[in-house]
Amino acid sequence: MEVMILLWIVCAGLSYMVARDRAPSKAGLAAALGFLLGPIGVLISFFLKEPAER
């Protein structure tokens, strides 16, 4: 059980690091998704993008 909790915390950190580079304004959302959804949240954070500049 402790391993699963550790995995979910690592997923939150990984999601945060991915979103920090790709969509800095959504890094908090990505960390929450990583914590709540685990590995699926990490995959979702890869698809987060910032809106295009005009």
C-alpha positions in Angstrom: 0.0 0.0 0.0 2.8 2.4 0.8 4.3 1.8 -2.6 1.1 2.9 -4.3 1.0 6.1 -2.3 4.6 6.8 -3.2 3.8 6.2 -6.8 0.9 8.6 -6.8 3.1 11.3 -5.2 5.8 10.7 -7.8 3.2 11.0 -10.5 2.1 14.4 -9.1 5.7 15.6 -9.2 6.2 14.3 -12.7 3.1 15.9 -14.0 4.1 19.2 -12.4 7.5 19.1 -14.1 6.1 18.3 -17.5 3.5 21.1 -17.3 6.0 23.6 -16.0 7.8 23.4 -19.3 4.8 23.0 -21.6 2.1 25.2 -19.9 3.4 27.0 -16.8 0.1 28.5 -16.0 -1.5 25.1 -15.7 1.2 23.4 -13.6 -1.0 23.3 -10.5 -3.8 21.7 -12.4 -1.3 19.1 -13.8 0.0 18.3 -10.3 -3.5 17.8 -9.1 -4.3 15.5 -12.0 -1.1 13.6 -11.4 -2.0 13.1 -7.8 -5.7 12.2 -8.4 -5.3 10.0 -11.5 -1.7 8.8 -11.1 -0.1 7.7 -14.4 -3.1 8.7 -16.4 -2.7 12.3 -15.0 0.9 12.3 -16.3 -0.3 11.4 -19.8 -2.9 14.1 -19.6 -0.3 16.7 -18.6 1.6 16.0 -21.8 -1.4 17.3 -23.8 -1.7 20.6 -21.8 -0.7 23.6 -23.9 -0.6 27.4 -23.5 -2.9 29.3 -25.9 -1.1 30.6 -29.0 0.2 34.2 -28.9 -1.4 36.5 -31.4 
